[in-house]
Amino acid sequence: MRMFSLACALAVASISAGAAQTSTTTTKKAPAAKAAPSAAARTIQLTGDDKMKYDVTELTAKPGETLKIVLKNVGTMPKMAMAHNFVLLKAGTDQVEFTKAAFNARDTDFIPAAMKDAVIAHTGLAGPGETVEITFKVPAKAGTYAFLCSFPGHFALGMKGSLVVK
């Protein structure tokens, strides 16, 4: 009986200690979240594949609209050889020059540091089965803005499109 009482006392003490730990854990403040854009973002789904193509090549948006681009790599080739991203460029940016500069920018996910100011928004790289996303505000000026995959060779083989702002 004495052994049973001791076991019960230890169990109660253990449960009490766990509850105390739980209560202190739940009273911690959550880290501050980034401020959400003022308007809800409209989500656009894109896929990229081993043929180095986006499934959608023309997007439309209103000036100043908030978009969330979700890019899924539906290919099967290894990420080292066939990753995809979404890079939206400022109007007038030379896409060929941008992708040439991106060729040796592996450390920055093929976003060349020297041309970073030409980028409106970009995702990270998505390997097979992976999804990446970016939320951004569409430029306020109407016009056509190019988007592309900056992974070496993908733009040259047609992995590009346009965002038409009107």
ABEGO torsion letter per residue (X at the ends): XAAAAAAAAAAAAAAAAAAAAAAAAAABBBBBBBBBBABBBBBBBBBBBAAGBBABABBBBBBGBBBBBBBBBABABBAAABBBBBBBBBBGBBAAAAAAAAAAAAAAGGBBAAAAAABABBBBBBBBGBBBBBBBBBBABBEBBBBBBABBGAAAAGBBBBBBBX
